[in-house]
Amino acid sequence: MPGLEVVMLRLAGTVVSAAAKAVLAPRPGAGLVPAPLRPLPKTASPDRLAKVLGQRLTEAYGSLPEHERTAAVDAVRDGFTAAGELDAERLFALALDPDRLAAELRRPHPGPGESLYEELLTLCCAHCVEQLTAHPSFAARAAVKQARSADAARELIEDVRDRVGPRPEAAALAFEEKYARYVEQTHSRLELFGLTLGRSASEWPLDTAYIGLAVSGEPRQAVGLPHARVATVSAEQALAGTDRLLLRGPAGSGKSTLVQWLALNAARRSFGAELADWNRCVPFVLRLRAFTAAESLPLPQEFLRAAGVPLSPAPGWAESLLAEGRALILVDGVDEVPMRLRARTEAWLKSLVTAFPRARYVVTTRPSAVSEDWLAGRGFVAHSLLPMEREDVRAFVAHWHDSARLACPAPDERARLDAYEQSLLTAVSSRRDLGRLATNPLMCALLCALNRDRRMQLPRARKELYDAALDMLLVRRDTEREITGVEGVTLTRDEQTALLQRLAY
C-alpha cells in the first residue's frame, strides 16, 4: 500500500510538526526569558509515529476500502493543519487532556471511516501531549503554571468568600473560639466578695486560689455496721459520674467558685483525664439572681445576652450546641430565687432537659432552698459539698497566701506573708473556734484576710471574730454581689441580726 503509506507519513509529519514548533521554540526552562541559553533536543521522528498509526490501521481496519482509510487519514491531517502550532499554553488551557484536544480539532466525518477517523485523531492528540510533557522544559513550565493557577484560584476563593461570607460551620467555629477567650478572661479571677479588708485584694487568680472540694457520694454499707455510711468523693469524681448534677452546700462552701472553675476549664479545654470528655463542651454560666426581676427565664438563644456577654452569635448557635451534647449549662444559686419564683425555675430547668437531653447540667443551691430529690425525676444526681478537712484547710491557706504574694510587688511584704501564713496555720490548729470556722472556704478566706490586715493579731474573743464574719455575711457580701433583698424586702444589719437572734433563741 505505497499510496496509503505516503498519506500516513504525511499525517505523522503534520502531527509531529504541530508539536515540534512549540517544543523547538526559544523558550528554555519555564519560558520566563525571551531567548534560550542552551540548545534544545531534537523532536521525535515522524517515521516512528507513522509506523504506530499504520500498524493500528492495518490490524483493525484492513477490511475498510483504501479510499475510506485515506479519507479518514486526510481528515485528521486537515484538522491538525488548521489547528496550527500546538504550544504549551494551548495545551495547558486544555488541562493537558488529549480528549479535550481531540474535541477541539474534531470535524464531522460521516461514513464508513468514521470510527477510523476517531481512533486516529485520539492517537495523534495523545502523541502531541506526550511529546510536549517529555520535553526537558516541561517540568519547569508546568510548575510555574501550577503555582500561578493555584494563586489565581486562591484569589478567586477569597473574592467569593468576601462576597458571600464564610461558611456557617467556619463562622460558628470562629465565634466559639472568640466566646471561649471571653469566658477565660472573665472567669480567670476569683472575686472574694466582702473581703476587701485593708491591704487584702478583692480578687485572685483562680488557678492559684482554687482547691478541689469534697462532696458526699453514694451511701455505702460498711462491714459490721448496721447503717450505711456516706462515702466521700472529689467534686471531679461526682461530675464524671453524671451529666446532671444538683450541687448542694451552705453559704460560702464553694458552689459558685466551682461553677467558675468549670466554666474556665471548659473554655480552655483544660480538664484532666477524669473529665476529659468535658473539654468538648461550651460553657454557659447562668446566675439565677440576675433573672428574678425578669418576666421569664432565658431561652437558649438568649443565654449570652441574659448572662451579660456582649457577643452576638449566629441564630441557632446555642441550640446546636445543646442538641449536639456540647453545651455545659451552669445554673448557679437556686436559693437566691424568691420562693414565689422557684416553681417557675423548676419548670424552666425541666423544659431545658426535656428539649436538650444530651447537654450537661450543673445546678447549685443551698440545702434549705430545695429538697435533695429536687429534679431527681429528670435524672439529676444530688451531691452535698462537705466541710474542708485539716489538709484542705492547710491547702486553702497556702493557696490564699500564694495569690497574695503574686499581687504583692514588695519583697519585704512577701516575706511578711510567709510569717502570716505560718501564724494562721498555727492558730487554726490550736484554737478550736478558728478551726471550726476554717472548714468553710468563705470563712477560711475571711480568717486569711483578717490575719493579714491585723498583722497576725486575730481577735481573741469569739464575739469580735464573729462580728467581723457577720458584717461580711449579712451586709457586705450581698451588697457587692448586687443582691438588694429577698421577696422584695431589704433588711438592715441590725434588723437581720435581731431576726437571727430570735431564730437562734
Secondary structure, DSSP 8 states (H G I E B T S, - for coil): -HHHHHHHHHHHHHHHHHHHHHHTSS--TTT-SSS-SS-------HHHHHHHHHHHHHHHHTTS-HHHHHHHHHHHHHHHHHH----HHHHHHTTT-HHHHHHHH-----STTHHHHHHHHHHHHHHHHHHHHTSHHHHHHHHHHHHHHHHHHHHHHHHHHHHH-S-HHHHHHHHHHHHHHHHHHHHSEEE-TT---TT--SEEEHHHH----EEEEEEEE-TT-SSEEEEEEEHHHHHHT-SEEEEE--TTSSHHHHHHHHHHHHHHT---GGGGGGGG-EEEEEEGGGGTTSSS---GGGHHHHTT------TTHHHHHHHHT-EEEEEE-GGGS-GGGHHHHHHHHHHHHHH-TTSEEEEEE-TTTS-TTTTGGGT-EEEEB----HHHHHHHHHHHHHHHHHT---HHHHHHHHHHHHHHHHHHHH-HHHHHHTTSHHHHHHHHHHHHHTTT---SSHHHHHHHHHHIIIIIHHHHTT---BTTB---HHHHHHHHHHHH-
